[in-house]
């Protein structure tokens, strides 16, 4: 019993550490393409590059807590960094929502949906 308590004391703080895992989609790209379209561009601002655009929801169910993953790519197309941003307010059914975020300077970018939740339409 004493070993169990010692193990719990040693392991518990480790569970509180932040995750170093980068956000990646848990959905197959073809599945996401069926439901969503991303339309974005890079614009310069006084504080550096900004990615802005829309997420289009082509399905009849609202989404919430949508997070986008943004890969920064070098001239050879290799990932040199990754950031993420939230789509504030979710995406209404058959509609779109605007997003914008500052990103580190890179040769190019890749934006993809890394996570989201379908919102119940009021039924049980």
N, C-alpha and C positions, 0 to 999 in steps of 0.2 A: 504494500500500500504506500510505503514511504517513497519507493521508486516512482510510482505513478504521480505523486505530488511533485517530486523533483522534476520529472519530465514535463509536467504541466507548467511549472514555473519557468522552465527553459524555453519551451515552445511558444507559450502565450505571447511574449513580446515579439516574436518573429511574425506572428499573424497580423500584428498591427503595422508592420512596415508597408510602405506604399509599393504597389506593383511596378515592376520595371517593364512589364509586357506592353508592347505597342498595340493600340487598337487595330484590329483587323476584322473584316467582315466575317460573320458566321453564316452568311448566305452565299450560295453560288451566284456568280455574276449574271448568269442567264436568268435566274429567279429575280434578282433586283432589277434587271433591264425590263422585265415584264411589268413590274409595278411602278418603277420610277425612271425619271430622266433627269440628269444633271446638266445644266447649262451654265457655264461659268467663264470668266475671263480674268486676266491679270491686269490691274491698273496701277500706275505709279501714284504715290502720295508723298507728301513731305517726310513722312516717317518710314518710307520704304514701300515695297510691293504689297498690294492687297489683292486677295482673291475675292471676287464677288459674283453672285449669280443666283439662280433659282433651282430649287428642287421641285420637280413636277410629280405629283402623285396621281397615277392613272387608275387607281383602284377606288372603290366606293367605301373605303374605311379610312378614318382619320389615323394619322401616326402621331406619336409623341416621343420625346427624348431621343430625337435623331441626332446622331453624331457622325461627322464626316472626318475621314482620314485624308491628309494632304501630304503626299510624298514630294520632296524636293529632289529633282533629278539633275545630274551633271550633263555635260555636252554629249557624253556617250550613252545617256539614258539610264545610268546607274543611280540608285537611290542613295542620296548623301544625307538625308534627314527626313524626319516625319513630324508633323504637327497635327493637331486635331481642332475641330471647332464644333459647336452645337448649332443646330437649326432651331432658333428660338421660336417657341410657340407651336411646334409641330407642323405637320402639313395636312391641310384639310383634304377630304376626299375629292377627287377629280378637280384638283386645284393646284396651286403652287405657293411656295414660301421663299422669301428672299433670305440670303445669308451673305455675310461679309466677314473677313478676318485678315489680319496682318500676317505675313509669312516671311521667313528669311529669304534673301535673294538667292535665286537658283537659275540655271539655264532653262528649265521647264518644270512643269508640275503635273502630278496625277491626282485627281480628286475622286474619292469613292465613298460610298456609304459604309460605315463600319458597324453601326448598330442603330436600332430603332425599336419601338414597340407599337403594335397595333392597339388602338383604343376601342374598347367595347362600345357598340352603338346604342347602348341603353338597355339591351336585353339581358336576360339572366345568364 
